[in-house]
Amino acid sequence: MRARRAAACAFAAWLAGCQVVAPLPDAEDGATSAEGDGIDSGAAAGDAGDGSPESWVPPAQEAGPCEIAACSAHCARSMDLCELTPQYPSVEACCTVCEAMPSPEGYAGCRAAETGDPAGCTAAGPLGPEGGAGCVGRCEAVCVLYAAICPIELADIAACEALCAALPAPEVFDACGPLMAEGSLGCSTQQIYAALGAVDKKARDKVCRDILEGRCPKPACADGD
């Protein structure tokens, strides 16, 4: 339950477009004089064995589109390998989906993109196979996302999963392709992506109602995806 609440908070912050920025240290309070404390700044910086500042090498930093390294690896590979049958409308949406899961690392591990064919890409996205061996199933993934975006419209996750199980799951899903089958799981997933991109609460609430009523949106994918 705490993981789902955390997911909801993460979605709320993402949808609001907010950033939490650590304040810069006060110039007077945070600065320390090398002359006043008796520490030779050059020697401290070069304390890597030979006392030379040039010998110090900063540690390597992991870089990626997501805050969680496992999600970065999953999203980068998925967006690259499944370019013709994308499972996410953008890399930002992929990061949001992955990081909202109860176990982002588990989701990324269970949804590894191994092949670029349409069926293989679908299996590597949120509409992959149902849960097993500790993996997040498609209905759990969809319902966790829906609950985070539309918390007022949903009784609980269990009720959502029961409704989800009755919806036909597509053998091939394309996040950027037109959907004709209203009331399908593929349609609901595209609606969730549309809600992620909603510019304000009013627009998002409309999409939430559309999901419940089974209406399909026009896919909204990032340029070049």
Secondary structure by P-SEA (a helix, b strand, c coil): caaaaaaaaaaaaaaaccccccccccccccccccccccccaaaaaaccccccccccccccccccccccaaaaaaaaaaaaaaccccccccaaaaaaaaaacccaaaaaaaaccccccaaaaaaacccccccccccccaaaaaaaaaaaacccccccaaaaaaaaaabbbbccccccccccccccaaaaaaaaaaaaacccaaaaaaaaaaaaacccccccccccc
